[in-house]
Amino acid sequence: MNAHLHRYLFPILLLSLLACRKNSGPNQDMPSEAFAYLDAEAKALALSNPIHLSNVGDVLQDHQFVFTGESHGVAFNYELEFMMLQFLVDEEWLDYYVPELPYSFCYFLRQYLDNGDDTILDRLFAPLEGTFTWTADAKQHWQKVRSFYQSLPTEKRFSVLGIEIEHQARNAAWMMQDLLPTKSAPTFLAEHLATLNQQVLMNNDNYVELYNLAISLKDLLISRSAEMKEYLDDNFQAFQIVNQLVIDTHEARFDDAFSTKREALIYQNFIRDKDLFANGNSYGQWGANHIYQRDIQGVSWLAERLDKEENSPIQNGVYSILYLYHDCQTLLKNPYRKVDYTNLNYAADFQKLSEQEFTLFRLDRPSSPFMEQLIWPSTNLKLSAGVTTDYIQALLLVQDSPAASPLN
């Protein structure tokens, strides 16, 4: 359904969705003007019908990157991510799907979207054990994305791009190996490739060993670039990129300012393809911190860099939607376990505003008190500077979600 039809449906949707609220009295703790604004703004969403996201449809013409920000480990995150993906495709807006995943991971996801080989997913997810992504929910999400992708006409298909750092040595090494041509390697490269092949064969997760190999390969990519280009041919640039990402990731892991270093590297990965991104629109669901458009405790997060940096090709073009959780469960790790989870400030007030599973609140409408005051809705951060919309432009309340389930 195109954007023109949504504009005609929008008034009808407003009337129908306004009825899906629970306001039974005055607010408890939230400033009265904020409560009144949210009460008028609340829009219930339904997973079965992405058209209900029309309330943010008008922002698409002025923005090139839409972020949704999750707290990891909640099962409904994946349902919401898929709903947003569908909506943006139906709006004929989306060019690039940019999840919080590494360059190598998305390299293989692109293969999976084309061929549907589930062994690719099995292999990608194997080294994720111990992370929040090692869940049945995450794997099923990509199976759903693949079915959706295959249902689309060619002209509506999106590209999956990875700009996250290379967290898993095993997947990075696998990509490096996959980029190698079938022809014989130059003699000077034989020992290095034997080491790489052995790392892949043994499912080696030792980052130090891959880092040392990447340092040696980088020397060859520079000192014998002509021969390396001839050997790798069209895959030279991709090989060089993933090799450098291995080096950068390992060095960032030992940096005292890891978060700052990581965000800078992710932004650098985006800028590497800035001509691509400048000519298209992107969507990604990331951990909540990455979507904030103002620095927090000295860290400039990805969304801020994309929206504010002078060399960003999408300057002033980022829109951030933060997920809030009430009466949910989340998955913790080390060891994996499921626990109750709520991260609401003003929980009593939000309960009065909606009893739906999903409720969207725009904060950036004219006369919004959130554009004039810092009224922070999440218990995960204590902020003291700026106003709410310096950080995010919308909220999505999630209620009664189970926890994600680990793959075992």
N, C-alpha and C positions, 0 to 999 in steps of 0.2 A: 504494500500500500504506500503510495507516494506522499510526500510532505503536504501537497496541496489538499488532498482529501482529509489529512489530519487536522488541517486548520479549520475545516468545516465542522469536524467532529468535536473539536476542542470544547466549545461551550456546553455541548451535551454531556461530555465526560465530566466537566466540572460539577454540573448539577448532580450527576449520579454518584460521583465519588465523595462529595461533601457529606452524603448521608452515612458514610461508613466510619463514623467516629463515635466516641464514647463520652464526650465531655458532660459530666454530671454536676458540675459546680465550679466554683472559683479555684484558682491555682493555690498551691501551698507555699512553694519556695521561689519559684521562678518570678522574675519581674513581671508585673501584670501586663505591660504592653507586649512583652515577648510571648506570654501565654496567649493573649488575644490574637496576635499575629499568627502563631502556629495553629491555633484553633481554626482560623479561616483558611489557612494554607494547606492543611493536612489532606493528602490524597492517597487513598488505598490503592495498592498494586496487586495484580493477580498474575501468578506465574503462567497461567494458561493463556494469557492475552497480553503480549508486550505493548499493545497499543496504549495501555494505561500509563506508559511512560511519556505520553504526549506532553505532560506537564513540563518536561525539560526539552521538548522538541524545538522550541524557539531559540535555544542557546546554540544549536548546532551551526547556524549560519555565521556565528561570530567566533567560533572556537574550533581548534584543530586537534585538540587532545582532550578526551573525556577520561577522567580517572574515577574509579570507585575504590574506596579504601576499606579494607576488612581487618578484623582481628582474626588471626589464623586459628584454624581448628574447629570452626563452626560449620555444620553441614550445609545450611541454607546458603552459605557464601557461593557455592558452586551453582545453585539454582539461579541466584540473582545475577551472577556473571553471565550465564548463558542467556538469561532473559535480556540483559542489556545488549549482548552481542546480536541477538535476533532483532531487537528493536533498531539498532543502528544500521544493520544490513537492510531491513525493510524500509528504512528512511532513505536508502540509497546514498548513505553518507560515509560509510566505513571503507577505508582502504587497507589499514594495517591494524591487526590485532597484536598487541604488545603486552603479553602477560609478564608476570614477575618470574621470568625464567631465563637461563643463560643462552648465549649465542648458539652453542652446540646443541642444546636441548631443542631449540626451535628449528635448527637445521634438520634434525630428524623428524620433528613434528610435521614439517612441510612434506617430507616423504610419506609419512603416515597418512596425512590427509588425502594424498593422491592414490596410495595403493592399499590402504586399509589393513596392512600387515600388523596384527596385534603383537607379534614378537618384538616389533620396534618399541612399543609401549612397555612391554615386559622388561626389555633391556634398559630403557631409559630410567624406569622407576627403581630398578634393583639397587643402585647406589644411593638412593634417596632415603633409605631406612635410617631412622633417627631424626628426620626432619618433619616439618608440618605438611610437606607435600606427599609424603609416603602414605597415602590414604586411598581407600577404594573409591571415595567420592571424587578425588582428583582424576583418577584413571577413567572412571565412568564419564566424567565431564568431557574428556578428550574424545571418547567414543561417540558421545552425543554431538560434539562439535564436528567430528568427521562426517557423521550422517547428515547433519545440516549443511555442511560445506558441499557434499556431493549432490545435495538436492538443488543447489543454486545453479542458475545459468552462468556460463563462464564470465560474463561481463559483471556479475554481482559478487564474484568470489573475492575474498580478502587474502592478504599475505600475513603469515604469522612470523613475527620478527622478535628476536631475543636481544635485549640490551643489558641484561643482568650480568654480573661477573660470573666467572666459571667456578662455581662452588664444588662441582664433582669432577675430580681428576679423571675418573674412568670414562665419563661421557666426552670430555674434551679430547682425550687420547683416541677414543673411538672415531670422533669426527676427523681428527688429523689423519688417521689411517684411511677413513672412507674417502678422503680427498685425493689419495694417491692414485696415479694412473696405473694401468695394468702393464705398461711397458717397463723394461728393466731400468733400474735406478742408476744414476752415475756412481762410479766406484767410490768417490769421496763421501757419498751419502749412505752407503750400504750399512755401515755399522750403526748409524743413528736409526735407520729404519728397522733394523733388526731389534734394537732396543724398544722402539715404539711398538712393533708387532708383539713382542714378548709381554709388554705391559697390558696390551689389549687382550691377548690370549689368557693371561693370568687374572683378568679382572682386577688389576692392581689399583687400589685406592690411595696409594702413597703419593701425596702431593709433592713431597720433596724430590722424589725420583723423577716425576714428570717435569717439575720445575727445572731441574738440572739439565734434562734433555732439551727443554725449550730454550734455555740459555744457549746451549751449543747450536741448536738449529737456527736461532736468531743470528748468530755469527755467520752461519753459512748463507742465510737469506740476504745478508748485507754484503759479505765479502765475495760471494759467488752468485750474485743475484741473476746474472744473465743465464747461467746454467740451471739455476733453480727455476727461473721463469720458463725456460725451455722444457724442463722436465714436468713441472706442475701445470703448465699451460693455463687454461682458463681458471684453474683452481688456485693459482698462486696467491691472489689477494686474500681469499678466504682462509687458506692455510696460514698465511702470515698473521691474519687477525686473530685466529683462535690460539696460535702459538703465543702471541703477545699477551692475550687475555690470561693465559695460564701464568705467565710471569707476573703480570700486574696483580692478579688475584692473590697469588701466594705472598707477594710482598705486602699487600694491603692487610692480610690476616695478622701480620706482626706489627702493624702500625698502631701506636697508642690511640690515634684518632681514627679508628677503623670506620666508624659511620661516615665521617666527613670524606675519607678516602674512597670509600665504596660509592657514595653518591656522586663524587667527582668522576669516577670511572664509568658509572652508568651513564652519566650525562655525556661523557666523552664518546661512549659507544653510540649514543643517539646522534651526536654531532658528526660522527664519521659518515653517517648516511643523511646528512642534513638536506641535501638536494632532493632526496627521496621523500623525506618527511615534509618538506616545505610544500610539496605538490600533492599532498594527500591528507587524510584525516585518520586519527589513531584512537584506539580505545585500549585501556589496560586496567585490570584489577590487581592492586598491589596491597601490601601491608600498609596500615593507615598512615604511619609516619611519612612514607614516601610521597603521599599526595598533598601534604601541607605546603602552602604557597608562601609561607613566611618562616624564617629561621626559628628554630627552637633550641634553646640552650647552646647556641653557637653552631648548630648544624644547619646547613642549607640543604634542604631535601630536594629530591628530583623535581617535583612539580614546581618548586620555587625557581630552580635553575632554568627549567624550560620556559617558565612564564616571564622571568625577569632578566635573565642574562642577555646582554646586547647581541651576542653572536647566535642566540637561539633562533632557528627559522620559524618558530611558532610563538614568538614573544607576544604576551597579552592574549594568548589563545588557549589557555588551559582552564578546564572546568573540573572542580573536585567535589565528589559526593562521598561523605563519610557515613559508614555504617555504625549504628548504635544497637546494642543488644540488651534485651530484657527477658528474664526467665528462660534463658537459653542454656545449653551445655557446650563446653569446648573440650578439645582434645589437648592434653598436656603431653610432654615427651620426657624421656629419660627417667623412668620408664613411661611408656604410653599409658594414659589413664584418662577417663572422662570425668569432668567436674562441672558443677553449676557455674554459670557465667552471666553476669550483668555488669555493664559498664556505664550505666546512666547516672549522670547528675540530674537532679530534679525528677527522680523516678516516679514519684507520686503524680507529678504533673503530666508526664508523658502517658501514664496509665489512663489519666482522664481524657487525653487527646485521642487515643486510639486503642482498640482491642484487636485490630487486624494483625495478621502475621507480618505484613509489610506495609509501611506507611512512608510516603515521600513528603519531605518538607523543603520547599525552596526557601532559602534565606536571603536571596538577592533581589527580591521584588522592591519596587519603590515603597518608601516609608517603612522598610524593615528595620526594626530596632537592632538587628544583628549586624547591620551595616554601620551602626553608630556606636555600639557598645560591644565589649567583650563578654558575651554570655556563653560560657563554654559548656557543651552538653555531655562531655565524656569524662569519666573518672580517671582515664588513662594518663591524662596530662594536667598539670597545673600551670596555666598560662597567666601572664600579667601584662602583656604589651599588645597594643593594637586593638582591632575589633574582630568579631568572629569571621567575617567574610574576607579578612586578610588571609585566612588559613584555608577555608572551605567555602563553597557556595550553596551546598544543599546537604540535607541529612536523610538517611534512610533507616527507619526504625525496624529492627528485626525482632520478632517475639516467638518464643516457644520452639526454637530450633533445637534438634538433637545435635550431639557432637559428631564430627567426622569420625570415620572408622579406619584404624590402621589397616594396612593391606594384609596383615596376617590374621 
